[in-house]
Amino acid sequence: MRIIAGSCKGRPILAPKGMDTRPTLDRVKESLFGIIQFQLYGKTVLDLFAGSGNLGLEALSRGASFAAFNDMSRDAVKVIRANIEKLGFEQKSVVMNVDFAQAIRSLSARRFDIVFIDPPYRAGLMEKALRELSSAGILNEGAMVIAEHDAHIAPVDTGALVLYDRRIYRDTALSFYRLEGEE
């Protein structure tokens, strides 16, 4: 894995060992950041099921001002911290090692412009995370929530988050949400 563009372009990043994490494929990541590339500079980012921190780190490299990372796996959190240090983003980030709902609650004093959620595909966490995010009060006006999920299973109950775009890449889908009532 590597950073695709920005201040850390081409720099490799570590990935957690084992099958507990599923890194976003480079072609999906390239497409995602091609879609949001002009919406990153100066923004605050939450990488909720972070794994290696791949998406949040890419956002920081491309000009995001701050990123919060969370993963339940201690091994993943060690890798995220190593990647942050390796890329020099210590002053622009915070790392948590808690359940996603607890992470959202503990970040209640912050507001985010972009949230990446990429939970284990069949764990039933996608809808729970979307509902929690929609009601937690941590999203800035105009914020986008981007969910990576199995292309064959679309989230149904998303709370106050409304789907406004979906892209499919073979078995992987990216769904883009915003709060209801925002254009």
C-alpha positions in Angstrom: 0.0 0.0 0.0 1.1 3.5 -0.7 0.0 7.1 -0.6 -1.3 8.0 -4.0 -1.0 11.8 -4.1 -0.2 15.0 -2.2 2.7 15.8 0.1 3.5 12.1 0.8 2.9 10.8 -2.8 4.4 7.4 -3.4 5.4 6.8 0.2 4.6 3.2 1.3 2.4 2.6 4.4 2.2 -0.4 6.6 -0.8 -2.7 6.8 -1.9 -4.8 9.7 -0.9 -8.5 9.4 -3.6 -11.2 9.2 -7.2 -11.3 7.9 -8.8 -9.0 10.5 -8.5 -6.0 8.2 -9.3 -5.5 4.5 -7.4 -2.6 3.0 -9.2 -0.5 0.4 -8.0 -1.5 -3.0 -5.8 1.0 -4.8 -8.2 1.3 -7.7 -11.1 2.0 -5.4 -9.0 4.5 -3.4 -7.9 6.3 -6.5 -11.4 6.6 -7.7 -12.7 7.8 -4.3 -10.1 10.5 -4.0 -10.6 11.5 -7.7 -14.2 12.2 -6.7 -13.5 14.2 -3.6 -10.1 15.7 -4.5 -11.3 19.3 -4.5 -13.2 18.9 -1.2 -10.2 17.9 1.0 -8.1 21.0 1.6 -8.4 22.3 5.2 -11.1 19.7 6.0 -11.4 17.6 9.1 -11.6 13.8 8.6 -12.8 10.8 10.6 -11.5 7.4 9.6 -13.9 5.3 11.7 -12.9 1.7 11.0 -9.4 2.7 10.0 -7.4 -0.5 9.6 -4.1 0.8 8.5 -5.3 4.4 8.4 -5.0 4.3 4.6 -8.0 6.7 3.8 -7.3 9.2 6.6 -3.6 9.3 5.7 -4.4 9.9 2.0 -6.7 12.7 3.0 -4.0 14.3 5.2 -1.4 14.0 2.4 -3.9 15.8 0.1 -4.4 18.7 2.4 -6.9 17.8 5.1 -6.2 19.8 8.3 -6.9 17.0 10.8 -7.8 13.3 11.0 -9.1 11.2 13.8 -8.6 7.4 13.4 -10.3 4.6 15.2 -10.0 0.9 15.1 -11.0 -1.8 17.6 -7.9 -3.9 16.8 -4.8 -3.1 18.9 -2.6 -4.4 16.1 -4.3 -2.0 13.6 -3.9 0.9 16.0 -0.1 0.2 16.4 0.2 0.2 12.6 -1.9 3.5 12.3 0.4 5.2 14.8 3.5 3.9 13.0 2.2 5.2 9.7 1.3 8.6 11.2 4.8 8.9 12.6 6.4 7.7 9.4 4.5 10.4 7.4 5.0 13.2 10.0 1.3 13.7 10.8 1.5 13.5 14.6 0.3 17.1 15.0 -2.7 16.6 12.7 -4.1 13.4 14.1 -5.6 11.5 17.0 -5.8 7.7 17.3 -8.4 5.8 19.3 -8.7 2.1 20.1 -12.4 1.7 21.0 -15.8 0.5 19.7 -17.0 2.8 16.9 -20.0 4.1 18.9 -17.7 5.0 21.8 -15.3 6.7 19.4 -18.2 8.9 18.0 -19.3 9.8 21.5 -15.7 10.7 22.6 -15.4 13.0 19.6 -18.5 15.0 20.4 -16.5 18.2 20.9 -15.2 18.0 17.3 -16.9 18.5 14.0 -16.0 16.6 10.8 -16.4 17.4 7.1 -15.6 13.9 5.8 -16.2 10.6 7.5 -14.9 7.3 6.0 -16.6 4.1 7.2 -15.3 0.7 6.1 -16.4 -1.8 8.7 -16.1 -5.6 8.2 -18.5 -6.3 5.3 -20.8 -8.8 6.9 -20.7 -7.7 10.6 -23.9 -5.7 10.5 -22.0 -2.5 11.6 -22.6 -0.3 8.5 -26.2 0.7 9.3 -25.4 1.1 13.0 -22.5 3.4 12.2 -24.6 5.5 9.7 -27.4 5.9 12.3 -25.0 6.8 15.0 -23.2 9.4 12.8 -26.5 10.9 11.7 -27.6 11.7 15.2 -24.3 12.4 17.1 -23.9 16.0 16.1 -20.3 15.6 15.0 -20.9 16.4 11.3 -20.4 19.9 10.0 -22.9 21.4 7.6 -22.3 20.0 4.2 -20.4 17.0 5.6 -20.1 13.8 3.6 -20.0 10.3 4.9 -18.5 7.8 2.5 -19.1 4.1 3.2 -17.2 1.3 1.6 -19.3 -1.9 1.5 -20.1 -5.1 -0.3 -21.6 -4.1 -3.7 -24.4 -6.7 -3.2 -25.6 -5.4 0.1 -26.7 -1.8 0.3 -27.4 -0.1 3.7 -31.1 0.5 4.2 -31.6 2.2 7.5 -29.2 5.2 7.5 -31.0 7.4 10.0 -31.0 11.0 8.8 -28.2 10.4 6.3 -29.4 10.4 2.6 -27.6 8.6 -0.2 -26.6 11.0 -3.0 -24.1 8.9 -5.0 -23.1 5.3 -5.3 -20.1 3.9 -7.3 -19.6 0.2 -7.8 -16.2 -1.5 -8.5 -16.8 -5.2 -9.0 -17.7 -6.5 -5.5 -17.0 -3.2 -3.7 -19.3 -0.2 -3.5 -18.7 3.3 -2.3 -21.9 5.0 -1.1 -21.9 8.8 -0.4 -24.2 10.3 2.2 -25.1 13.7 3.6 -27.5 14.8 6.3 -31.1 15.0 5.3 -32.1 18.5 4.1 -28.6 19.5 2.9 -28.0 19.9 -0.8 
